[in-house]
Amino acid sequence: MANTTMANMNTNSNSKEESKKMDEREAIPLLTPYKMGNFNLSHRIVLAPLSRSRSYNFIPQPHAALYYSQRTTKGGFLIGEASGVSDTAQGYPNTPGIWTREQLEAWKPIVSAVHEKGGIFFCQLWHAGRVSNYEYQPDGKAPISSTDKRLRKDIANNKATADKYPPPRRVRADEIPKLVNDFVIAAKNAMEAGFDGIEIHGANGYLLDQFLKDKVNDRDDEYGGNLENRCRFPLQVVKAVADEIGADKVGMRLSPFADYNDCGDSDPHALGVHMAQSLNEMGILYIHLIEPRMVTQFHKFDGTKSSLTPIRKAFKDGTFIVAGGYDRNEGNEAISCAAADLVAYGRLFLANPDLPTRFQLDAHLNQPDATTFYSHHPVLGYTDYPFLQPNPK
Ligand SMILES: Cc1cc2nc3c(=O)[nH]c(=O)nc-3n(C[C@H](O)[C@H](O)[C@H](O)COP(=O)(O)O)c2cc1C
């Protein structure tokens, strides 16, 4: 079981008066400290990875420094938005990359802004696989995947995707080492940019998930068929990255239960447990699981009876992060009953830059505006969500 400590709340507020006010209240479970490997976190509220599509031409922009620093608290843990690991990895406009020198240099001031406020910042490494289009690929080639089957339905919009996502090219087994190496180079770049660690994106129907899940992976080589084979490439990526930068700086995100991006599995429990056991053996820092109730990325389906408990038990030595539809009460409950060590918040943190303070005070929350999630504007719906006004009394 991960090492947890329940001590007095370490406040994140800069002003002494605010700190005092916060100290006078009893710490809610979400605002208790936690030691994640070598990192001393002052609370359990994590910024979930959130693509914001404001990295023009795949280059992180200066406005991201303000966005991330707004969401930073001293000792808070932030996971950056999905960042492409190579020139075949992108699938959307204006998502950042971490494979070129220019991208690496552009990340540096953003990471520094988070560090200046005492935050701990991981870079999420991503390859979109077949969730891409010719326009994002070098020389207009087909996107790559575990399969040559195209994505049939865009689950988020429930639309057929014939125009959006063309049939991918099935990668050959002899191409896998190069793909693994792309993740290694990206991880090295992220560390050189100053990130404290990396999260490998194995969730939400992107390349690694396209290997993990049997609805998509229809291979008959050593990377397809049984569970062990389907997990082989994603685990090779984690092992190679951990060997390069240290397992104590590596996390992995998984969504075995989701069918997002037309990527489901017939036995998500077995998949989740197998991955958790294998990752535990590798000694990585954390796994980050999306709740079974999140069938799509945004819609909570409350009918599920599935639980993440067996997966948490299988990942017995590291930190367990959960995400997906959490509010304040559910987050407190997850921590107090030890269902999770940390809770990642996506949309609520996007809309409330001072979410830990608001949770501590049980204050009113700004509502996220979905129309600006992926707009390319450098300010609107990005850095203009209001902070809690100081209490005049
Ligand atoms: C605008 C937006 C962008 C997202 N981008 C990513 C991403 O880059 N990587 C990822 O793993 N998940 C991404 N997600 C999923 C979130 O990390 C999170 O799992 C999801 O929003 C559910 O959590 P919530 O209910 O707290 O919002 C994104 C979600 C949203 C709303």
The ligand as an SDF file (V2000), in Angstrom:
LIG
                    3D

 31 33  0  0  0  0  0  0  0  0999 V2000
  -10.9880   19.7040  -22.4640 C   0  0  0  0  0  0  0  0  0  0  0  0
  -10.5230   18.3260  -22.0870 C   0  0  0  0  0  0  0  0  0  0  0  0
   -9.2970   17.8790  -22.5400 C   0  0  0  0  0  0  0  0  0  0  0  0
   -8.8200   16.6140  -22.1480 C   0  0  0  0  0  0  0  0  0  0  0  0
   -7.5730   16.2390  -22.5420 N   0  0  0  0  0  0  0  0  0  0  0  0
   -7.0220   15.1010  -22.0450 C   0  0  0  0  0  0  0  0  0  0  0  0
   -5.6670   14.7890  -22.2960 C   0  0  0  0  0  0  0  0  0  0  0  0
   -4.9220   15.5330  -22.9440 O   0  0  0  0  0  0  0  0  0  0  0  0
   -5.1900   13.6220  -21.7800 N   0  0  0  0  0  0  0  0  0  0  0  0
   -5.9770   12.7680  -21.0440 C   0  0  0  0  0  0  0  0  0  0  0  0
   -5.5000   11.7270  -20.5870 O   0  0  0  0  0  0  0  0  0  0  0  0
   -7.2620   13.0710  -20.7610 N   0  0  0  0  0  0  0  0  0  0  0  0
   -7.7930   14.2270  -21.2280 C   0  0  0  0  0  0  0  0  0  0  0  0
   -9.0660   14.5700  -20.8780 N   0  0  0  0  0  0  0  0  0  0  0  0
   -9.7980   13.7500  -19.8940 C   0  0  0  0  0  0  0  0  0  0  0  0
   -9.6310   14.3330  -18.4890 C   0  0  0  0  0  0  0  0  0  0  0  0
   -8.2940   14.1970  -18.0280 O   0  0  0  0  0  0  0  0  0  0  0  0
  -10.5730   13.6340  -17.4640 C   0  0  0  0  0  0  0  0  0  0  0  0
  -10.2810   12.2670  -17.4190 O   0  0  0  0  0  0  0  0  0  0  0  0
  -12.0350   13.8420  -17.8310 C   0  0  0  0  0  0  0  0  0  0  0  0
  -12.3150   15.2130  -18.0530 O   0  0  0  0  0  0  0  0  0  0  0  0
  -12.9630   13.3320  -16.7410 C   0  0  0  0  0  0  0  0  0  0  0  0
  -12.6760   13.9690  -15.5180 O   0  0  0  0  0  0  0  0  0  0  0  0
  -13.6200   15.1700  -14.9560 P   0  0  0  0  0  0  0  0  0  0  0  0
  -14.9820   14.5760  -14.7980 O   0  0  0  0  0  0  0  0  0  0  0  0
  -12.9700   15.5550  -13.6620 O   0  0  0  0  0  0  0  0  0  0  0  0
  -13.6030   16.2630  -15.9760 O   0  0  0  0  0  0  0  0  0  0  0  0
   -9.5960   15.7920  -21.3140 C   0  0  0  0  0  0  0  0  0  0  0  0
  -10.8500   16.2470  -20.8770 C   0  0  0  0  0  0  0  0  0  0  0  0
  -11.3020   17.4930  -21.2290 C   0  0  0  0  0  0  0  0  0  0  0  0
  -12.6100   17.9930  -20.6960 C   0  0  0  0  0  0  0  0  0  0  0  0
  1  2  1  0
  2  3  1  0
  2 30  2  0
  3  4  2  0
  4  5  1  0
  4 28  1  0
  5  6  2  0
  6  7  1  0
  6 13  1  0
  7  8  2  0
  7  9  1  0
  9 10  1  0
 10 11  2  0
 10 12  1  0
 12 13  2  0
 13 14  1  0
 14 15  1  0
 14 28  1  0
 15 16  1  0
 16 17  1  0
 16 18  1  0
 18 19  1  0
 18 20  1  0
 20 21  1  0
 20 22  1  0
 22 23  1  0
 23 24  1  0
 24 25  2  0
 24 26  1  0
 24 27  1  0
 28 29  2  0
 29 30  1  0
 30 31  1  0
M  END
$$$$
